[in-house]
Amino acid sequence: MVPCVEVQTLREHTDQVLHLSFSHSGYQFASCSKDCTVKIWNNDLTISLVHSADMRPYNWSYTQFSQFNRDDSLLLASGVFLGPHNSSSGEIAVISLDTFALLSRVRNKPYDVFGCWLTETSLISGNLHRIGDITSCSVLWLNNAFQDVESENVNVVKRLFKIQNLNASTIRTVMVADCSRFDSPDLLLDAGAPGMPPRRVFDLGSGGEDEVAGPAPAPVRGKEGLRRLLDGLLDGRAQSQLSERALETKVAELLAQGRTKPPERSTADARSKLLIFTTGCLTYSPHQIGIKQILPHQMTTAGPVLGEGRGSDAFFDALDHVIDVHGHIIGMGLSPDNRYLYVNSRAWPSGSVVADPMQPPPIAEEIDLLVFDLKTMQEVKRALRAHRAYTPNDECFFIFLDVSRDFVASGAEDRHGYIWDRHYNICLAKLQHQDVVNSVVFSPQEQELLLTASDDATIKAWRSPRTVRVHQAPRPRPSPFFSWFASQRR
C-alpha cells in the first residue's frame, strides 16, 4: 500500500517546483514554482493541467506556497516580491477555482509567513514592524478573501495578534489546527518513548518553564536588577558590560513586561483553533514553535478595523505555548486529525549557547522528524534520521512534509523523497529525483497516491503497487452469449 511506484512525471514547469497542495476533495492540486506560476491540475487517473496563473505582471519574483479553502472554491497562493537581495516582502493572492479570476491581493511580510485559511472566506497574513536593530513586532491580520466587497459590517482587515520578536527573529510558516478534531484521533501515539531525552515544552500562559519529564525550574528574578542597571545608564552612574545588541534585547524584554496582554482563556476549547508558527527568542533562525489559541469570537472579520477597540496599541499579545526544538526548523505538517504536529528540524550541537543572535550555532546534516501532541503539548515519537540536508544555517530553506492516516513523507536535499510508517517509524520508501525534493503531498482521499516536487522542475506522481495492479488489470471480456445478445438488441 506504500505509494512507491512512479506512474507519471509532469514537466510543465520551467524552473524549480517549490510546493504542492491538494484540494480537500482530492480532485485537484496546485503547484508553485520559481518560474513564477501557480498551476492547477486535475487529479484523474492521468493527471492533466487545468490552469496556469502567471504572477509576474504583479511584480512577483516567484510563487512559493498554496492552500485550498475548506470547500475547495478558492485557492490561496503566496509569493515573493521582486526587490533587493535581502528584501523580505511578499504577497498573498486569492484565486477563484470556478473562473480562475484573481479576487484579491494581500501584502505579506515576511514572505515566508506563507499565510493560511482560518475560515472558508477569511485568511491570515503577516506584517513586520522594526522597533530596533534586532527587535521587531509581528502583526497577524485576518483578511476577507473578497477584498472588493466592503460594507459597514464586513471589514477588509482585522488585527488578530501583535507579538514581540527578539534577536532578529520573526514569525513565519503560519498554520491553523482545528481543536474540535482532537478527541477522535486517527492514531494515538505513545508519549515518552524509552531512551528519548526529555524535551522542553514552555507554557508561557502560566509564566513558567516546565520540562515534560522533570521538575519546573525556579523563576528568574533578574528584572529588578536590569531595571536598576538601565536607570544607572540613563543617569550616567553606570557602564554596561553588555554589547549593544544584548542591551537592546534586555531593554525590549523589560519594556514588554507591562505591555503584554495575557492570553484569553475560554471554556469552549473544542470550538477554538490553534494558530501555529515558527519563531525564536535567541537568534534569527527559527528554533521555536509558537502556539496561540484563536477563540470563536476572533474568527470573523466583522468588528473594529485595524485593531480599534483593543485598548492601547502598545500592548503585545502573549503566546499560549512555546516549544523549543534546539535546532533550525525547516518544515512542519499536521496529521489529518490535526492532533499531531510533525516537525523537520536540524539540531544544534548539544549544550550550544547563542552568544551573538546573528551567528546561530552550526546545524546537523541529519534531519530529525519530531512529533508533538497538540492536545497535551508534549513530544511523542521521534522518527528515524533517514533524510539529510546540507545547506548551512544562514542558507536553510523550507522542506515541506505531509502526513496521511498511516504514513508521513518528507523531501530532502539528497535528491529523494522519503516515506515512513507512522505506527512504527520505519522508513518504507525512497523516491528518486534528479535534484532537491522540496515538497511532498498525499491525496487526502487516497493515501496510496503521493506527489513529489523537485528543483529538477518536475512533479512526480507515485502510486502503491496495489493500485497500479488494479489500474493495469485487463477488463474481463464478456462471454459469447452476452456478445450475441447485445448484437441482437442493436
Secondary structure, 3 states (H helix, E strand, C coil): CCCCEEEEEECCCCCCEEEEEECCCCCEEEEEECCCEEEEEECCCCCEEEEEEECHHHCEEEEEEEEECCCCCEEEEEEEECCCCCCCCEEEEEEECCCCCEEEEEEECCHHHCCEECCCCEEEEEEEEECCCCCEEEEEEEEECCCCCCCCCCCCEEEEEEEEECCCCCCEEEEEEEHHHCCCCCCCCCCCCCCCCCCEEEECCCCEEEECCCCCCCCCCCHHHHHHHHHHHHHCCCCCCCCHHHHHHHHHHHHHHCCEECCCCCCCHHHCEEEEEEECCCCCCCCEEEEEEECHHHCCCCCCHHHCCCCCCCCEECCCEEEECCEEEEEEEECCCCCEEEEEEEECCCCCCCCCCCCCCCCCCECEEEEEECCCCEEEEECCCCCECCCCHHHCCCCCEEECCCEEEECCCCCEEEEEECCCCCEEEEEECCCCEEEEEECCCCCCEEEEEECCCCEEEEECHHHHHHHHCCCCCCCHHHHHHHHHHC
